[in-house]
Amino acid sequence: MWQGLEPEDQHWIRAVAAANASPSRPVLSHETAALFWGIPRIRPLPSRIHVLTSRASGSRTEGAFQRHATDDQEVYVVAQQGVRITGVLRTLVDHCSVMPFADAVVALDWALGPEGAVTSRSMLRLLTDRLSSPRARPRVLRALEFADPLAGSPGESLSRVVLHQLGFPRPVLQQRFEDRRGFVGMTDFWWPEHGVIGEFDGAVKYLAPEFAAGAAPAQVLIAEKRRENRLRALGPKIVRWDWRAATHPAELRGLLLEAGLPLERGRNRR
């Protein structure tokens, strides 16, 4: 039974059990709360359960817990499944305050998109000003400024960060293409000045029911090949990459340079 559960579900069950067993009844937060709210991630699952603690106690690792010190232990806290947990907006701010830039962008792209719970950046900015430390605040605000609700998946979000850090021009997201037969499709990335289309190929595109619409994977691949042929007939060059290239910047850089996409002047951006 336990082995059949998803790792995220295992972490949550452990978190609920540990929180209930603790005399202090801590507030679940950060990466643990992010898992509960379905916030996507690209890093391995945390080994410890993340909770809030008082400033006097200080941030520390203690047994199964990773404790995060704050003066606002009760701000935007809700009850779920018998435990206290930070609400989704606070979770996003806390999560992004301790995560690397790419991880924060993945979370915020999702939050601002159609599946997320954020309708405006302004509330996240206000919460960031209130809850984040002076050191973490610029990090969260930078990721929030870079975030784009048009990113279609965590892989696309990560790719967008890598493209930016490599120094490539900023792409147009979710560009609609049509030919004389009508609608061809939406592309993940489009550089109109250079005639280059970029497509991130995650397995979900071919296997998930919401993308396959009931078709077998082989049928989805055939349909995707036809779509690509129609796009190529319009003139653009098409570059496809997967998780490996997205996590190996040199490989992605080579693919795009080979397709004729130039680097912008200046050093790589971090």
Secondary structure, DSSP 8 states (H G I E B T S, - for coil): --TTS-HHHHHHHHHHHHHHHSTT--EE-HHHHHHHTT---SS---SSEEEEEETTT-SEEETTEEEEEES-TTTTEEEETTEEEE-HHHHHHHHHHHS-HHHHHHHHHHHHSTTSS-S-HHHHHHHHHHHS-TTTHHHHHHHHHH--TT--SHHHHHHHHHHHHHT----EEEEEEEETTEEEEEEEEEETTTTEEEEE--THHHH-HHHHTT--HHHHHHHHHHHHHHHHHTS-EEEEE-HHHHT-HHHHHHHHHHTT----SSS---
